[in-house]
């Protein structure tokens, strides 16, 4: 006879968080991206990916090429993604603010995460290797999730478990494996 129990961390109702990873790749010039979804425990749920070649011409400004590639890849990943997440997180250094501020409107919270040296930043993400806290700034498009909403609770679970930056590394490793190449840097 099985022993009765209850999982104290039944977090499935929180849904998943999607991490949008955007990387510039070498020759020919282009970008690759992934939308990596994890649950509140950090377990993988979905991995959607794509890449795009970009023009290497004197007619384009570098920032415009990056924004156009980010817009095109984000739109394709959102279109291809088989499961809707509760929220989307991306790195401010990779995804220009205009992508979700002007180019693409989504009906869920989007947070651009910026690493910061400023004392006013919230030091919330624990580095798993060193145990150090990393100062981060959060830039929400539209508005931050309402307190006690599933989106807010999911974000808090990610904060508590140090899962605000690490999933971007897993997404990059996934892109390396899929495309048989290494990311720059």
ZIJO-V692970 format. One record per pair of residues at least 24 apart in sequence whose C-alpha atoms are under 10 Angstrom apart, sorted by the first residue. I is the first residue (numbers start at 1). J is the second residue. If there is no record, write none. Layout:
I:J  I:J
This chain:
9:40  9:41  10:40  10:41  11:39  11:40  11:41  11:150  11:153  11:154  11:157  12:39  12:40  12:41  12:154  13:39  13:40  13:150  13:154  14:39  14:40  14:85  14:86  14:149  14:150  14:151  14:152  14:153  14:154  14:155  14:157  15:39  15:40  15:45  15:83  15:84  15:85  15:86  15:87  15:150  15:151  15:154  16:40  16:41  16:42  16:43  16:44  16:45  16:46  16:83  16:84  16:85  16:86  16:87  16:88  16:151  16:154  16:155  17:42  17:44  17:45  17:46  17:84  17:85  17:86  17:87  17:88  17:89  17:151  17:154  17:155  17:158  17:164  17:167  18:45  18:46  18:47  18:48  18:83  18:84  18:85  18:86  18:87  18:88  18:89  18:90  18:110  18:167  18:168  19:47  19:85  19:87  19:88  19:89  19:90  19:91  19:110  19:111  19:164  19:165  19:166  19:167  19:168  19:170  19:171  20:48  20:49  20:70  20:73  20:74  20:77  20:78  20:88  20:89  20:90  20:91  20:94  20:95  20:110  20:112  20:167  20:168  20:171  21:49  21:70  21:74  21:89  21:90  21:91  21:94  21:95  21:167  21:168  21:169  21:170  21:171  21:172  21:175  22:49  22:50  22:51  22:66  22:69  22:70  22:73  22:74  22:90  22:91  22:93  22:94  22:95  22:168  22:171  22:172  22:175  23:51  23:66  23:69  23:70  23:94  23:95  23:172  23:175  23:183  23:184  24:51  24:52  24:53  24:54  24:66  24:69  24:70  24:94  24:183  24:184  25:51  25:52  25:53  25:181  25:182  25:183  25:184  26:181  26:182  26:183  26:184  27:53  28:53  28:54  28:55  28:56  29:53  29:54  29:55  29:56  30:54  30:55  30:56  30:65  30:66  30:69  31:65  31:66  31:69  31:70  31:73  32:69  32:70  32:73  32:172  32:175  32:176  32:179  32:183  33:69  33:70  33:73  33:74  33:76  33:77  33:171  33:172  33:175  34:73  34:74  34:77  34:168  34:171  34:172  34:174  34:175  35:73  35:74  35:77  35:78  35:80  35:81  35:88  35:89  35:90  35:168  35:171  36:81  36:85  36:88  36:89  36:167  36:168  36:170  36:171  36:172  36:174  37:81  37:83  37:84  37:85  37:86  37:87  37:88  37:89  37:167  37:171  38:85  38:158  38:163  38:167  39:85  39:86  39:154  39:157  39:158  40:153  40:154  40:155  40:156  40:157  40:158  40:159  40:160  40:161  40:163  41:154  41:157  41:158  41:161  41:163  42:157  42:158  42:161  42:162  42:163  42:164  42:166  42:167  43:167  44:167  44:170  45:83  45:85  46:81  46:82  46:83  46:84  46:85  47:77  47:81  47:82  47:83  47:171  47:174  47:175  48:76  48:77  48:78  48:79  48:80  48:81  48:82  48:83  48:171  48:175  49:73  49:74  49:76  49:77  49:78  49:80  49:81  49:171  49:174  49:175  49:178  50:74  50:76  50:77  50:80  50:175  50:179  51:76  51:77  51:175  51:179  63:96  64:96  66:94  66:95  66:96  67:94  67:95  67:96  67:97  67:98  67:99  67:103  68:96  68:99  68:103  69:95  69:99  70:94  70:95  70:96  70:98  70:99  70:100  70:103  71:95  71:96  71:98  71:99  71:100  71:102  71:103  71:104  72:99  72:103  72:104  74:99  74:100  74:104  75:99  75:103  75:104  75:105  78:106  84:108  85:109  85:151  86:110  86:150  86:151  86:152  86:154  86:155  87:111  87:145  87:150  87:151  87:152  87:154  87:155  88:112  88:140  88:151  89:113  89:138  89:139  89:140  89:155  89:164  89:165  89:167  89:168  90:114  90:139  90:164  90:165  90:168  91:115  91:138  91:139  91:164  91:165  91:168  92:137  92:138  92:139  97:139  97:140  97:141  98:141  100:140  100:141  100:142  101:140  101:141  101:142  102:141  105:141  105:142  106:141  106:142  107:142  108:141  108:142  108:143  108:144  108:145  108:151  109:140  109:141  109:142  109:143  109:144  109:145  109:151  109:152  110:138  110:139  110:140  110:141  110:142  110:143  110:144  110:145  111:137  111:138  111:139  111:140  111:141  111:142  111:143  111:144  111:145  111:155  112:137  112:138  112:139  112:140  112:141  113:137  113:138  113:139  113:140  113:164  113:165  114:138  114:139  115:165  123:159  124:156  124:158  124:159  124:160  124:161  124:162  124:163  124:164  125:158  125:159  125:160  125:161  125:162  125:163  125:164  125:165  125:166  126:159  126:160  126:161  126:162  126:163  126:164  126:165  126:166  127:162  127:163  127:164  127:165  127:166  128:161  128:162  128:163  128:166  131:162  133:162  134:162  134:165  136:164  136:165
